Structure formats: C-alpha cells, structure tokens
C-alpha cells in the first residue's frame, strides 16, 4: 500500500505531495541504522571482543557464572561474541523492534539463539525478578551507546540506571571508563564556519560590514562533528597540549555527574588567538586499562605512524565517532608561556567550553545561545561558503563590470549578500527576493549596519519590478540546498520570470555545468557496503533487511563534504549537462556514455563510486564546487571545503580499465523544479 506524504521541493521552495510506501519512515529508520561503518570498524569490534573474553574469564576464575547484559544490541554482534567467549547467560535488549526481530534471526543463523535472550525493550524498561525480563541481575554489562560527544546518546543515564537496577554491585562493565580530551587552537579556516566576515572585493576594499551583534554573538553550543584528521595541518595552530577534562567511570565504582563545570589551568604553547576547542575521547575497555580505543585525530593518536607520508591514513577510520569542534563564545589573544584556564562544561547530553584569561569578565559559564540569528538560520557549511573570499571576489568583480548607471537589480537569493553588495557598488535600486523570516532578519541587520537606502526585500516579484530590472543576479548557493543541483533554483526562477524581463537584461551567473567522474573512496564506501561476515559472524540477514529498506527510502545519490573523505580519481571528469541561464528551455535532458579514461591503459583499477559536482560560470570564468584543482587520473582529489558534493556509492568495488564505459541520464524540468540523474556502468 502507498500513501501521500508531504515533502519540500528545494528548487521551487514549495511543499508538494509525494507517493511513498506506507511504512516509509520505518524503512528510513532501518536504512539509517546501517550500512553505516559501525560494524565495519574492525578495531572497535576486536577490542570489544577481547574485553569480553577477559571479563568472562575473570568471572569464571572467581568461581562465578558470567551473566551478560547487552544494552542496545542491534545486530547482536556483542552478544554473539559473549556467547563464543563462554558466557553462561546473555540477555540482549533492543528497543527498535524491527532490529530486535532481525537480531533473533541472526542469532539463529549463527547457531546461538538458544544462548541469548532478546528483549525488545529499552534497558530502562527491563525488570529483574522471577517474573521479570531477567531472573537475576547481570554481573557483566557490555554496551555501545556513544556518539561523537560521547554522552549525546544518553550514556550517563543508561549506565546510571543499569547500575541501580540491572547489575550486581561487583560487576564488570565494558567499556570500564572513558576520558574526554580537549585542545585549544587558533583555526581561521574553521572559524569561517562560525562567524560571518566583512565582505571585501579583489582590491580589499570593504563592501559590506558584518553587523556588530553578529561579530559579538556567542554562537551555539551545538557540536560540529568533523573528520579532523583531514583538516590540513597548516590550517590550525595548537595553543595547548591535549588536556584530559572529564573522566567517566562506567564501572559504577563512583557516581557520574550529570552536570559539572571544571576549570583547569594550562600553559599556552604558542602565541595566538584562542578561537576553538577540539575534542575527542578514549575508551578504556577493560578494568586494568590495557585495552584502549582512541578517537583522537592523527597528531594525538597513540597508534599513528608519524613518520609516514600521510599519518592520518595510519589510524582507524570511523564515521560514527568523529572528532568534535566547539567554537568559543569569545576569542581571546594569548601569549606563549602564559597560564590561562580552560573551562569545560557538561550537562547530561552535551558539552561546551570557555577560555578564561582572568581579564575577560564572564557573568557565568552558561551554555552559549545564538542571539544574532545567523547560527539559527544558516548551516555551518553555508556560513563557510559566504566567507569564501576566493569565490565572492569573483562574483563582486563581475558584478562591478556588469552594473550600468542607474542599475535596477533583482537578487534571486536572499541567503547571500551579493544583492546588498550591488547597492554599495552603485546600483540605483535593489530588490532581494527572500521568503524566510530568519534570512530576512539577517538582511535587515546588514541593511541597517551598512546604511543601505535603496534595498527592498520582497517575498514576490511583481510585473512592474520585472519590467524595470536591468540586472538579475543570484549567488548559486541557497541556504536550503543540500545536493548541488538544488541550486538550480536560480534557473527555475529565471525561467519563471524570463518572459517579463527586458531582452537586454544582464544575468549573473551565465550558466551551470554538472560534472561526474569515477572514484575510489578510501573509506567513505563503508557507510553503504554490506557486511556479509563481521568477525566471522554471518550478517547477511541484516544486509538484506537494510538493502530492502534502502530501496524504499533512500536515493541512490547523496550529498557529502568530500574534503573530509579522501578519494582517488579513477577516470576522466566528464561534463554531463549544461544549463544556460540566457537560453533556458522548459526541459533540459541529456544522456550518453563515456570511456573511463582517454589513456590507453588496460590495467584494472578499483572503483567504488562516482563524485558529481557543479561548475558555475561567471563572465565565462568557472567557479567550481568540486575539485580545487582539476583532477588527474590516479591521483588524490582535493575538494572544495565550502560546499557539498554528490556521491553515488556502489555496494561492491568494481575492477575497471580505461576502455570500460559508464552511462548517464539526466533531466531538468524547469516548470516543476524536478531534477533526476542516473549513473551506471555499461553492461
């Protein structure tokens, strides 16, 4: 059975009815549970398994039965490990019922169903007693309830409840404890993701001042999770060593505070501006602290090979536990050798930080809250895009060249500031099209700060405005866009208004091209590929469940910030469609096939996906949202940090050579705002 569901069209901005499977949300939740890299994380799996073996041996050596409780069992992987390590009884709880049912089938497939009792409940709902879910309390707990912030999935309450109601007093917990580390840094590259800078042209002439309230805003405490190991080492300056800030005793030997603030003095290692705190954590898997699982970036990782060309490739990759970035509410200039304090704050689910030099006055160390609107209205990626000076200077240079005297400008994207800039560059009148109240508020603050008298923000474009316009402009990056082609909202609006615009109207940008190329992802493919066997355990039932749900709920192509996910170019970049803004057709469609490479090289190369990106042309000059430099076959690709690219990930790696072909079909309907793209190998 199918049902109608509402969805937002990012190109038209409208809400539409779409036909979906009646259990769409259910299937989407299953699809999101994997093919994540969690179970592909070999280091995680092996360290959990070794810690289980030691815990069970310890109980047996004490003359006790090993009674294991597995909280949030998922596929049952840890429970099966416990069974194979000789546990006497195992209770596994899983609140998501489809996963609990899948778990039971996996246990049966692997011949351990009789050893493990699966309870489809949250651990906080379990009852111990003769008639309860567990006959007696467990003496071994194994669980993985962690996220990038460590405690964001409710680890504190999960462990606290388990010790109070489900575990014996002298139990063993896996993991036994955790430590959170922090490092204070100066990082202008990442600060671009947090604070809007003044807008300047190629001659460094100030065009727009950022409102002071935006410069002074404390921002938001929401964690920014990143693959920090992919951040160029020269992009940041360490102002402190790594500092252990919070210790979590999961074993129950000491209580876990739900709220705490810790102030620690440290010696500044370099003169600079304290802007950001990097955070990561380590798990001590066993009671003796011999088995450590670290999520540190490469420069602080205990297992990194610092002598190799790319030390970041020498440590385990994982996407489920990245590193965290926290933006300090106030920047503070610090001097090498001075002593200042890092203030680390924690509630039950999250963290935030301050740096206190004894001179800056804080009323309290409360959780930062955005008061300027930017951090609520705009994603961090969009803020970084607006701060990308290389890109904005090209638009401003072309705008200065295009504007006639007495220009009347229509800006189609109110989530950028190019329209406001045209006001400062001599336009007579500027109309900015914007419907989002949050974006309108930001624009009004800029208008007031820069004393712009000739700008009008409009929610609809009237015929009178269209008849008067000399220039139509639009920065092709909307705050609502995720996939590259969602920025074709500019083409959709231009097509909608074109018949009422003057023939002489000047349009910026000129056109948009979409490019694609086959790649070999170093690790990103792990979020999609099947497990088959995991640590010798047959997981094909889980694979089939997830794949069937993905077919219903997921698109083949998704958005990813590829600068965080290394890949090698395995074929020539090919243009698959071009949209000319001055000659828009209601429907634009292309299809065709390309050889992988123009070189006559018959050596087979591995390919596990495609990368797709847009190239916008302004005054004939390309502005790419893809590779920074044109990719060469066989070499690592360096990607633009300020936009997301589109990727298609294969379920298995293909072996291809230069003569193999891939085909594509792409269609853009500017009447309805629909865009579709298919890429496949030629059979």
Buried (B, 14 or more C-beta within 10 A) or exposed (E): EEEEBEEEBBBBBEEBEEEBBEBBEBBBBBBEBBBBBBBBBEBBBBBBBBBBBBBBEBBBEEEBBBBBBBBBBBBBBBBBBBBBBEBBBBBBBBBBEBBBBBBBBBBEBBEBBEBBBBBBBBBBEBEBEEEEBBEEBBBBBBBBBBBBBBBBBBBBBBBBBBBEBBBBEEBBBBBBBBBBBBBBBBBBBBBBBBBBBEBBBEEEEEBBBBBEEBBEBBBBBBBBBBBBBBBEEEEBBBBBEBBEBBEBBBBBEEEBBEEEEBEBEBEBBBBBBBBBBBBBBBBBBBBEEEBBBBBBBBBBBEEBBEEEEEBBBBBBBBBBBBBBBBBBBBBBEBEEEEEBBBBBBBBBBBBBBBBBBEEEEEEEBEBBEBBBBBBEBBBBBBBBBBBBBEBBBBBBBBBBEBBEEEBBBBBBBBBBBBBBBBBBBEBBBBBBBBEBEBBBBBBBBBBEBBEBEBBEBBEEBEEEBBEBBBBBBBBBBBBBBBBBBBBBBBBBBBBBBBEBBEEEBBBBBBBBBBBBBBBBBBBBBBBBBBBEEBBEBBBEBBBEBBBEBBEBBBEBBBBBBBBBBBBBBBBBBBEBBEBBBEEBEEEBEBEEEBBBBEEEBEEEBEBBBBBBBBBBBBBEEEBBBBBEEEBEBBEEBBBBBBBBBBBBBBEEBBEBBBEBBBBBBBBBBBEBBBBEBEBBBEE
